[in-house]
Amino acid sequence: MNKNFHCCATCEHFRAEKLEDGMRYYCARLGFDTKTTYQFNCWRPKDHIRKLMEQDQSNK
């Protein structure tokens, strides 16, 4: 199975903040608003995503 783990929502810099008028998703490192599915070259996966990626590699 080919999974795509690379997206902002799986990055250690991704933050979600609940506001009165909805949610704000942003990159704590860059300071920019983002969306969960966006991808940037600075992506650093969260620890649990790294483990999932390792499991996916070992299952091939």
KOLGU-4560 file (N, C-alpha, C; in nm, 3 decimals, padded with zeros to 5 digits):
<recs>
<n_xx: 00.085 n_yy: -00.118 n_zz: 00.000 ca_xx: 00.000 ca_yy: 00.000 ca_zz: 00.000 c_xx: 00.089 c_yy: 00.123 c_zz: 00.000 mol: A seq: 1 type: MET>
<n_xx: 00.064 n_yy: 00.217 n_zz: -00.089 ca_xx: 00.142 ca_yy: 00.339 ca_zz: -00.099 c_xx: 00.068 c_yy: 00.452 c_zz: -00.027 mol: A seq: 2 type: ASN>
<n_xx: 00.121 n_yy: 00.493 n_zz: 00.088 ca_xx: 00.059 ca_yy: 00.600 ca_zz: 00.165 c_xx: 00.139 c_yy: 00.728 c_zz: 00.148 mol: A seq: 3 type: LYS>
<n_xx: 00.070 n_yy: 00.839 n_zz: 00.147 ca_xx: 00.138 ca_yy: 00.968 ca_zz: 00.140 c_xx: 00.126 c_yy: 01.034 c_zz: 00.277 mol: A seq: 4 type: ASN>
<n_xx: 00.232 n_yy: 01.029 n_zz: 00.354 ca_xx: 00.233 ca_yy: 01.087 ca_zz: 00.487 c_xx: 00.268 c_yy: 01.235 c_zz: 00.484 mol: A seq: 5 type: PHE>
<n_xx: 00.327 n_yy: 01.283 n_zz: 00.374 ca_xx: 00.379 ca_yy: 01.419 ca_zz: 00.367 c_xx: 00.267 c_yy: 01.520 c_zz: 00.347 mol: A seq: 6 type: HIS>
<n_xx: 00.227 n_yy: 01.584 n_zz: 00.454 ca_xx: 00.133 ca_yy: 01.695 ca_zz: 00.448 c_xx: 00.146 c_yy: 01.776 c_zz: 00.576 mol: A seq: 7 type: CYS>
<n_xx: 00.100 n_yy: 01.898 n_zz: 00.575 ca_xx: 00.118 ca_yy: 01.986 ca_zz: 00.690 c_xx: 00.061 c_yy: 01.927 c_zz: 00.819 mol: A seq: 8 type: CYS>
<n_xx: -00.052 n_yy: 01.860 n_zz: 00.810 ca_xx: -00.116 ca_yy: 01.807 ca_zz: 00.930 c_xx: -00.030 c_yy: 01.704 c_zz: 01.003 mol: A seq: 9 type: ALA>
<n_xx: 00.066 n_yy: 01.644 n_zz: 00.936 ca_xx: 00.152 ca_yy: 01.543 ca_zz: 00.998 c_xx: 00.287 c_yy: 01.600 c_zz: 01.040 mol: A seq: 10 type: THR>
<n_xx: 00.307 n_yy: 01.729 n_zz: 01.025 ca_xx: 00.434 ca_yy: 01.794 ca_zz: 01.056 c_xx: 00.438 c_yy: 01.838 c_zz: 01.202 mol: A seq: 11 type: CYS>
<n_xx: 00.556 n_yy: 01.832 n_zz: 01.262 ca_xx: 00.570 ca_yy: 01.872 ca_zz: 01.402 c_xx: 00.549 c_yy: 02.023 c_zz: 01.422 mol: A seq: 12 type: GLU>
<n_xx: 00.551 n_yy: 02.101 n_zz: 01.316 ca_xx: 00.531 ca_yy: 02.246 ca_zz: 01.326 c_xx: 00.386 c_yy: 02.288 c_zz: 01.305 mol: A seq: 13 type: HIS>
<n_xx: 00.301 n_yy: 02.194 n_zz: 01.268 ca_xx: 00.160 ca_yy: 02.224 ca_zz: 01.240 c_xx: 00.084 c_yy: 02.252 c_zz: 01.370 mol: A seq: 14 type: PHE>
<n_xx: 00.006 n_yy: 02.358 n_zz: 01.368 ca_xx: -00.076 ca_yy: 02.394 ca_zz: 01.484 c_xx: -00.218 c_yy: 02.420 c_zz: 01.439 mol: A seq: 15 type: ARG>
<n_xx: -00.312 n_yy: 02.383 n_zz: 01.525 ca_xx: -00.454 ca_yy: 02.411 ca_zz: 01.502 c_xx: -00.504 c_yy: 02.490 c_zz: 01.622 mol: A seq: 16 type: ALA>
<n_xx: -00.575 n_yy: 02.596 n_zz: 01.593 ca_xx: -00.624 ca_yy: 02.685 ca_zz: 01.698 c_xx: -00.772 c_yy: 02.710 c_zz: 01.675 mol: A seq: 17 type: GLU>
<n_xx: -00.853 n_yy: 02.685 n_zz: 01.778 ca_xx: -00.997 ca_yy: 02.706 ca_zz: 01.767 c_xx: -01.028 c_yy: 02.853 c_zz: 01.799 mol: A seq: 18 type: LYS>
<n_xx: -01.092 n_yy: 02.919 n_zz: 01.705 ca_xx: -01.133 ca_yy: 03.059 ca_zz: 01.720 c_xx: -01.284 c_yy: 03.067 c_zz: 01.724 mol: A seq: 19 type: LEU>
<n_xx: -01.335 n_yy: 03.181 n_zz: 01.761 ca_xx: -01.481 ca_yy: 03.198 ca_zz: 01.766 c_xx: -01.546 c_yy: 03.176 c_zz: 01.631 mol: A seq: 20 type: GLU>
<n_xx: -01.477 n_yy: 03.216 n_zz: 01.524 ca_xx: -01.535 ca_yy: 03.205 ca_zz: 01.390 c_xx: -01.484 c_yy: 03.084 c_zz: 01.311 mol: A seq: 21 type: ASP>
<n_xx: -01.423 n_yy: 02.988 n_zz: 01.378 ca_xx: -01.378 ca_yy: 02.867 ca_zz: 01.311 c_xx: -01.237 c_yy: 02.828 c_zz: 01.353 mol: A seq: 22 type: GLY>
<n_xx: -01.174 n_yy: 02.742 n_zz: 01.276 ca_xx: -01.041 ca_yy: 02.693 ca_zz: 01.307 c_xx: -00.936 c_yy: 02.771 c_zz: 01.229 mol: A seq: 23 type: MET>
<n_xx: -00.818 n_yy: 02.784 n_zz: 01.290 ca_xx: -00.702 ca_yy: 02.842 ca_zz: 01.222 c_xx: -00.594 c_yy: 02.735 c_zz: 01.221 mol: A seq: 24 type: ARG>
<n_xx: -00.544 n_yy: 02.704 n_zz: 01.103 ca_xx: -00.435 ca_yy: 02.608 ca_zz: 01.087 c_xx: -00.313 c_yy: 02.686 c_zz: 01.040 mol: A seq: 25 type: TYR>
<n_xx: -00.199 n_yy: 02.667 n_zz: 01.109 ca_xx: -00.081 ca_yy: 02.743 ca_zz: 01.072 c_xx: 00.047 c_yy: 02.667 c_zz: 01.104 mol: A seq: 26 type: TYR>
<n_xx: 00.155 n_yy: 02.714 n_zz: 01.045 ca_xx: 00.287 ca_yy: 02.658 ca_zz: 01.069 c_xx: 00.355 c_yy: 02.743 c_zz: 01.176 mol: A seq: 27 type: CYS>
<n_xx: 00.389 n_yy: 02.682 n_zz: 01.289 ca_xx: 00.454 ca_yy: 02.754 ca_zz: 01.399 c_xx: 00.596 c_yy: 02.796 c_zz: 01.360 mol: A seq: 28 type: ALA>
<n_xx: 00.659 n_yy: 02.723 n_zz: 01.271 ca_xx: 00.796 ca_yy: 02.757 ca_zz: 01.228 c_xx: 00.796 c_yy: 02.875 c_zz: 01.132 mol: A seq: 29 type: ARG>
<n_xx: 00.709 n_yy: 02.870 n_zz: 01.031 ca_xx: 00.706 ca_yy: 02.974 ca_zz: 00.929 c_xx: 00.616 c_yy: 03.092 c_zz: 00.967 mol: A seq: 30 type: LEU>
<n_xx: 00.516 n_yy: 03.066 n_zz: 01.051 ca_xx: 00.422 ca_yy: 03.171 ca_zz: 01.089 c_xx: 00.310 c_yy: 03.195 c_zz: 00.991 mol: A seq: 31 type: GLY>
<n_xx: 00.298 n_yy: 03.109 n_zz: 00.890 ca_xx: 00.196 ca_yy: 03.125 ca_zz: 00.786 c_xx: 00.074 c_yy: 03.039 c_zz: 00.815 mol: A seq: 32 type: PHE>
<n_xx: -00.042 n_yy: 03.088 n_zz: 00.776 ca_xx: -00.161 ca_yy: 03.003 ca_zz: 00.775 c_xx: -00.140 c_yy: 02.897 c_zz: 00.669 mol: A seq: 33 type: ASP>
<n_xx: -00.196 n_yy: 02.780 n_zz: 00.691 ca_xx: -00.181 ca_yy: 02.670 ca_zz: 00.597 c_xx: -00.309 c_yy: 02.588 c_zz: 00.597 mol: A seq: 34 type: THR>
<n_xx: -00.310 n_yy: 02.483 n_zz: 00.524 ca_xx: -00.421 ca_yy: 02.387 ca_zz: 00.524 c_xx: -00.362 c_yy: 02.250 c_zz: 00.555 mol: A seq: 35 type: LYS>
<n_xx: -00.444 n_yy: 02.162 n_zz: 00.603 ca_xx: -00.395 ca_yy: 02.031 ca_zz: 00.647 c_xx: -00.329 c_yy: 01.952 c_zz: 00.535 mol: A seq: 36 type: THR>
<n_xx: -00.372 n_yy: 01.971 n_zz: 00.411 ca_xx: -00.321 ca_yy: 01.891 ca_zz: 00.299 c_xx: -00.206 c_yy: 01.956 c_zz: 00.224 mol: A seq: 37 type: THR>
<n_xx: -00.170 n_yy: 02.078 n_zz: 00.261 ca_xx: -00.057 ca_yy: 02.144 ca_zz: 00.193 c_xx: 00.073 c_yy: 02.069 c_zz: 00.220 mol: A seq: 38 type: TYR>
<n_xx: 00.170 n_yy: 02.089 n_zz: 00.132 ca_xx: 00.302 ca_yy: 02.027 ca_zz: 00.146 c_xx: 00.410 c_yy: 02.131 c_zz: 00.122 mol: A seq: 39 type: GLN>
<n_xx: 00.512 n_yy: 02.129 n_zz: 00.207 ca_xx: 00.628 ca_yy: 02.216 ca_zz: 00.191 c_xx: 00.754 c_yy: 02.134 c_zz: 00.208 mol: A seq: 40 type: PHE>
<n_xx: 00.865 n_yy: 02.182 n_zz: 00.155 ca_xx: 00.992 ca_yy: 02.110 ca_zz: 00.163 c_xx: 01.050 c_yy: 02.106 c_zz: 00.303 mol: A seq: 41 type: ASN>
<n_xx: 01.003 n_yy: 02.192 n_zz: 00.392 ca_xx: 01.055 ca_yy: 02.196 ca_zz: 00.529 c_xx: 00.988 c_yy: 02.094 c_zz: 00.620 mol: A seq: 42 type: CYS>
<n_xx: 00.907 n_yy: 02.007 n_zz: 00.566 ca_xx: 00.827 ca_yy: 01.911 ca_zz: 00.642 c_xx: 00.912 c_yy: 01.824 c_zz: 00.732 mol: A seq: 43 type: TRP>
<n_xx: 00.876 n_yy: 01.818 n_zz: 00.860 ca_xx: 00.939 ca_yy: 01.729 ca_zz: 00.957 c_xx: 00.828 c_yy: 01.651 c_zz: 01.025 mol: A seq: 44 type: ARG>
<n_xx: 00.818 n_yy: 01.521 n_zz: 00.999 ca_xx: 00.705 ca_yy: 01.444 ca_zz: 01.052 c_xx: 00.706 c_yy: 01.432 c_zz: 01.204 mol: A seq: 45 type: PRO>
<n_xx: 00.588 n_yy: 01.426 n_zz: 01.261 ca_xx: 00.572 ca_yy: 01.402 ca_zz: 01.405 c_xx: 00.622 c_yy: 01.260 c_zz: 01.434 mol: A seq: 46 type: LYS>
<n_xx: 00.656 n_yy: 01.234 n_zz: 01.559 ca_xx: 00.712 ca_yy: 01.104 ca_zz: 01.598 c_xx: 00.622 c_yy: 00.987 c_zz: 01.558 mol: A seq: 47 type: ASP>
<n_xx: 00.492 n_yy: 00.998 n_zz: 01.584 ca_xx: 00.404 ca_yy: 00.884 ca_zz: 01.551 c_xx: 00.393 c_yy: 00.864 c_zz: 01.399 mol: A seq: 48 type: HIS>
<n_xx: 00.411 n_yy: 00.969 n_zz: 01.322 ca_xx: 00.409 ca_yy: 00.955 ca_zz: 01.176 c_xx: 00.537 c_yy: 00.887 c_zz: 01.129 mol: A seq: 49 type: ILE>
<n_xx: 00.651 n_yy: 00.919 n_zz: 01.191 ca_xx: 00.776 ca_yy: 00.851 ca_zz: 01.157 c_xx: 00.763 c_yy: 00.700 c_zz: 01.180 mol: A seq: 50 type: ARG>
<n_xx: 00.700 n_yy: 00.663 n_zz: 01.291 ca_xx: 00.681 ca_yy: 00.521 ca_zz: 01.322 c_xx: 00.591 c_yy: 00.454 c_zz: 01.217 mol: A seq: 51 type: LYS>
<n_xx: 00.485 n_yy: 00.523 n_zz: 01.178 ca_xx: 00.398 ca_yy: 00.469 ca_zz: 01.074 c_xx: 00.471 c_yy: 00.452 c_zz: 00.942 mol: A seq: 52 type: LEU>
<n_xx: 00.557 n_yy: 00.548 n_zz: 00.909 ca_xx: 00.635 ca_yy: 00.540 ca_zz: 00.785 c_xx: 00.732 c_yy: 00.422 c_zz: 00.791 mol: A seq: 53 type: MET>
<n_xx: 00.794 n_yy: 00.399 n_zz: 00.907 ca_xx: 00.884 ca_yy: 00.285 ca_zz: 00.923 c_xx: 00.809 c_yy: 00.153 c_zz: 00.910 mol: A seq: 54 type: GLU>
<n_xx: 00.690 n_yy: 00.146 n_zz: 00.969 ca_xx: 00.609 ca_yy: 00.026 ca_zz: 00.959 c_xx: 00.570 c_yy: 00.001 c_zz: 00.813 mol: A seq: 55 type: GLN>
<n_xx: 00.533 n_yy: 00.107 n_zz: 00.744 ca_xx: 00.494 ca_yy: 00.095 ca_zz: 00.604 c_xx: 00.611 c_yy: 00.043 c_zz: 00.519 mol: A seq: 56 type: ASP>
<n_xx: 00.731 n_yy: 00.094 n_zz: 00.546 ca_xx: 00.850 ca_yy: 00.048 ca_zz: 00.473 c_xx: 00.880 c_yy: -00.099 c_zz: 00.501 mol: A seq: 57 type: GLN>
<n_xx: 00.864 n_yy: -00.141 n_zz: 00.625 ca_xx: 00.897 ca_yy: -00.280 ca_zz: 00.660 c_xx: 00.793 c_yy: -00.379 c_zz: 00.607 mol: A seq: 58 type: SER>
<n_xx: 00.674 n_yy: -00.331 n_zz: 00.573 ca_xx: 00.568 ca_yy: -00.417 ca_zz: 00.520 c_xx: 00.580 c_yy: -00.437 c_zz: 00.369 mol: A seq: 59 type: ASN>
<n_xx: 00.678 n_yy: -00.374 n_zz: 00.307 ca_xx: 00.692 ca_yy: -00.386 ca_zz: 00.160 c_xx: 00.777 c_yy: -00.501 c_zz: 00.124 mol: A seq: 60 type: LYS>
</recs>
